[in-house]
Amino acid sequence: MTASGFAEGKLCVADLVACCSGLTALVDRGRATDVIYLDLYGAFGTVLCDILVFTMERHGFGRWTIGG
């Protein structure tokens, strides 16, 4: 899944629909699924991406989770 909500000209709604579609497919296959959906729009205007990724990794989020 991508973070298209943060790309210029893309809507967060489009990303949410893609996320829900992917989750539905996982549930249909009987896969255990956990979701954390954060709206970090304001954070990207005030925090450098590298610092945000570093902090998330330090708190246990892996590169796959962060989308990198």
Buried (B, 14 or more C-beta within 10 A) or exposed (E): EEBBBBEEEEEBEEBBEBBEEEBEEEEEEEEEEEEEEEEEEEEEEEEEEEEBBEEBBEEEBEEEEEEE
